[in-house]
């Protein structure tokens, strides 16, 4: 998609217009429904992101998956959830929920806001998505650690599904804090937050535990 002189694509410009039309409830800070102008911009965005998709496939497209995959702003994700309330826990052909896509995507400046929108029950997100694995048996928190997401994302995922922090990745048997600690994308603060949320996980690495044969490291 071609960009203008400021580096923005038509998709970026549409998203900017949609975000500009949003208003927040003064009492709870929740996003209010789009204005009429915002709805027109939303319809234009839907046409743009489904352009080139075969007609018989369009009904099967999850718009929430699509906007998350494209890295669109959190208000756009929130509106996609509002208009498609059952999509927060829907899995695509790879077994990924929208939350898993967000967690396994590259780290962006708005990653935490998008994850929050996807988990926010009052905005048609779902905390249940934090416990849904993909076809490889990964949880979103495993993917977030692997991709080097910061402590805000890891904390949101740990709060949504505390047991995930104490669960090993089925592929490599590593805990989320271990995944977050290795590789070029490692984030020390995320490792600290994950360990602080469930410090008892360290007992698995004590000599007494290992001698009993309860765990391999």
C-alpha positions as CSV (number, residue, x, y, z in Angstrom):
1,X,0.0,0.0,0.0
2,X,1.6,3.3,-1.1
3,X,2.3,6.0,1.5
4,X,2.1,9.7,1.1
5,X,4.9,12.2,1.8
6,X,4.3,11.9,5.6
7,X,4.7,8.2,5.4
8,X,1.0,7.4,5.9
9,X,-0.9,4.9,3.8
10,X,-4.6,5.2,3.0
11,X,-5.2,2.6,5.8
12,X,-3.4,4.9,8.3
13,X,-5.4,7.9,7.2
14,X,-8.7,6.1,7.6
15,X,-7.7,4.9,11.1
16,X,-6.7,8.4,12.0
17,X,-10.1,9.7,11.0
18,X,-11.9,6.9,12.9
19,X,-9.9,7.6,16.1
20,X,-10.6,11.3,15.8
21,X,-14.4,10.7,15.8
22,X,-14.2,8.6,19.0
23,X,-15.4,10.1,22.2
24,X,-14.9,8.7,25.8
25,X,-17.6,8.4,28.5
26,X,-16.6,11.0,31.1
27,X,-17.6,8.6,34.0
28,X,-15.8,5.4,33.1
29,X,-13.5,6.4,30.2
30,X,-15.1,3.8,27.9
31,X,-15.3,4.5,24.2
32,X,-18.7,5.7,23.1
33,X,-20.2,4.5,19.8
34,X,-18.8,6.0,16.6
35,X,-20.5,9.1,15.2
36,X,-22.2,8.9,11.8
37,X,-19.0,10.2,10.2
38,X,-17.0,7.6,12.1
39,X,-19.3,4.8,10.8
40,X,-18.7,6.0,7.2
41,X,-15.0,5.8,7.8
42,X,-15.4,2.4,9.3
43,X,-17.3,1.1,6.3
44,X,-14.5,2.4,4.0
45,X,-11.9,0.7,6.2
46,X,-13.8,-2.6,5.9
47,X,-13.8,-2.3,2.1
48,X,-10.1,-1.5,2.1
49,X,-9.0,-4.4,4.3
50,X,-11.1,-7.0,2.5
51,X,-10.2,-5.8,-0.9
52,X,-9.0,-8.7,-3.1
53,X,-10.7,-11.3,-0.9
54,X,-12.8,-13.7,-2.8
55,X,-16.5,-13.2,-2.3
56,X,-17.1,-16.7,-0.9
57,X,-14.4,-16.2,1.7
58,X,-15.5,-12.7,3.0
59,X,-18.2,-14.1,5.3
60,X,-15.5,-16.3,7.0
61,X,-13.1,-13.4,7.7
62,X,-12.8,-12.3,11.3
63,X,-12.5,-8.5,11.1
64,X,-11.0,-8.6,14.7
65,X,-8.3,-10.9,13.6
66,X,-7.6,-8.8,10.5
67,X,-7.3,-5.4,12.3
68,X,-5.0,-6.9,14.9
69,X,-2.9,-8.6,12.3
70,X,-2.5,-5.2,10.5
71,X,-1.4,-3.5,13.7
72,X,-4.2,-1.0,13.7
73,X,-4.8,1.4,16.6
74,X,-6.5,0.1,19.8
75,X,-9.7,2.2,19.3
76,X,-10.1,0.5,15.9
77,X,-9.6,-2.9,17.5
78,X,-12.2,-1.9,20.2
79,X,-14.7,-1.0,17.6
80,X,-14.1,-4.2,15.7
81,X,-14.9,-6.1,19.0
82,X,-18.0,-4.0,19.6
83,X,-19.4,-4.9,16.2
84,X,-18.2,-8.5,16.3
85,X,-18.6,-9.5,20.0
86,X,-18.1,-13.2,19.5
87,X,-14.7,-12.9,17.8
88,X,-12.5,-12.3,20.8
89,X,-12.2,-16.1,21.4
90,X,-12.6,-17.2,17.8
91,X,-9.6,-19.1,16.4
92,X,-8.3,-18.8,12.8
93,X,-7.0,-21.6,10.6
94,X,-3.8,-21.7,12.7
95,X,-5.7,-21.9,15.9
96,X,-4.9,-18.3,16.8
97,X,-7.3,-16.0,18.7
98,X,-6.9,-12.2,18.0
99,X,-5.1,-12.1,21.4
100,X,-2.6,-14.7,20.2
101,X,-2.0,-12.7,17.0
102,X,-1.3,-9.6,19.1
103,X,1.1,-11.5,21.4
104,X,3.0,-13.1,18.6
105,X,3.3,-9.9,16.5
106,X,6.3,-7.6,16.6
107,X,6.4,-5.3,19.6
108,X,4.7,-2.0,18.8
109,X,4.2,1.2,20.8
110,X,0.5,0.4,21.1
111,X,0.8,-3.3,21.8
112,X,-0.3,-3.0,25.5
113,X,-3.4,-0.9,24.5
114,X,-4.4,-3.5,21.9
115,X,-4.0,-6.4,24.4
116,X,-6.0,-4.5,27.0
117,X,-8.8,-4.0,24.4
118,X,-8.8,-7.7,23.6
119,X,-9.0,-8.7,27.3
120,X,-11.5,-6.0,28.3
121,X,-14.8,-7.8,29.1
122,X,-16.8,-4.6,29.3
123,X,-15.7,-3.8,25.7
124,X,-16.6,-7.2,24.3
125,X,-13.0,-8.5,24.7
126,X,-12.5,-11.7,26.7
127,X,-10.1,-12.7,29.4
128,X,-10.7,-16.3,28.4
129,X,-8.6,-15.7,25.3
130,X,-5.5,-15.7,27.6
131,X,-5.9,-19.4,28.3
132,X,-6.6,-20.5,24.7
133,X,-3.6,-22.2,23.0
134,X,-2.8,-22.2,19.3
135,X,-2.2,-25.4,17.2
136,X,1.3,-25.6,18.6
137,X,0.1,-25.6,22.2
138,X,1.4,-22.1,22.9
139,X,-0.4,-19.7,25.2
140,X,-0.5,-15.9,24.4
141,X,1.9,-15.3,27.3
142,X,4.5,-17.7,25.8
143,X,4.3,-15.8,22.4
144,X,4.6,-12.4,24.2
145,X,7.7,-13.5,25.9
146,X,9.2,-14.9,22.8
147,X,8.5,-11.6,20.8
148,X,10.0,-9.4,23.5
149,X,6.8,-7.6,24.5
150,X,7.3,-5.3,27.5
151,X,6.1,-5.8,31.1
152,X,2.8,-4.1,30.5
153,X,1.7,-6.8,28.0
154,X,3.1,-9.6,30.1
155,X,1.4,-8.2,33.2
156,X,-2.0,-7.9,31.5
157,X,-1.8,-11.5,30.3
158,X,-0.6,-12.8,33.7
159,X,-3.6,-11.1,35.4
160,X,-6.0,-12.4,32.9
161,X,-4.8,-16.0,33.3
162,X,-2.5,-16.4,36.4
163,X,-2.1,-20.1,35.8
164,X,-0.3,-19.4,32.5
165,X,2.7,-18.0,34.3
166,X,3.1,-21.4,36.0
167,X,2.6,-23.4,32.7
168,X,5.3,-24.8,30.5
169,X,5.3,-24.2,26.7
170,X,4.5,-27.5,25.2
171,X,7.2,-27.0,22.5
172,X,10.3,-26.4,24.6
173,X,9.1,-27.0,28.2
174,X,10.1,-23.5,29.2
175,X,8.1,-21.3,31.6
176,X,7.1,-17.8,30.3
177,X,9.7,-16.0,32.3
178,X,12.4,-18.2,30.7
179,X,11.1,-17.5,27.2
180,X,11.1,-13.7,28.0
181,X,14.7,-14.0,29.2
182,X,16.4,-15.4,26.1
183,X,17.1,-14.2,22.6
184,X,17.7,-10.8,21.1
185,X,14.2,-9.5,22.1
186,X,14.6,-10.4,25.9
187,X,13.1,-7.9,28.3
188,X,14.5,-8.0,31.8
189,X,11.6,-6.0,33.3
190,X,9.1,-8.5,31.8
191,X,11.1,-11.4,33.3
192,X,10.9,-9.6,36.7
193,X,7.2,-9.0,36.5
194,X,6.5,-12.6,35.5
195,X,8.5,-14.0,38.4
196,X,7.0,-11.5,40.8
197,X,3.5,-12.6,39.9
198,X,4.2,-16.3,40.7
199,X,7.5,-16.5,42.7
200,X,6.8,-20.1,43.7
201,X,7.8,-21.2,40.2
202,X,11.4,-21.0,41.3
203,X,10.8,-24.0,43.6
204,X,10.9,-26.2,40.5
205,X,14.6,-25.3,40.2
206,X,15.7,-26.2,43.7
207,X,17.9,-29.3,44.3
208,X,15.3,-31.0,46.5
209,X,12.7,-30.8,43.8
210,X,15.0,-32.0,41.0
211,X,16.3,-34.9,43.1
212,X,12.7,-36.2,43.5
213,X,12.5,-36.3,39.7
214,X,9.4,-34.1,39.6
215,X,10.8,-31.8,36.9
216,X,13.6,-31.7,34.3
217,X,15.5,-28.5,33.5
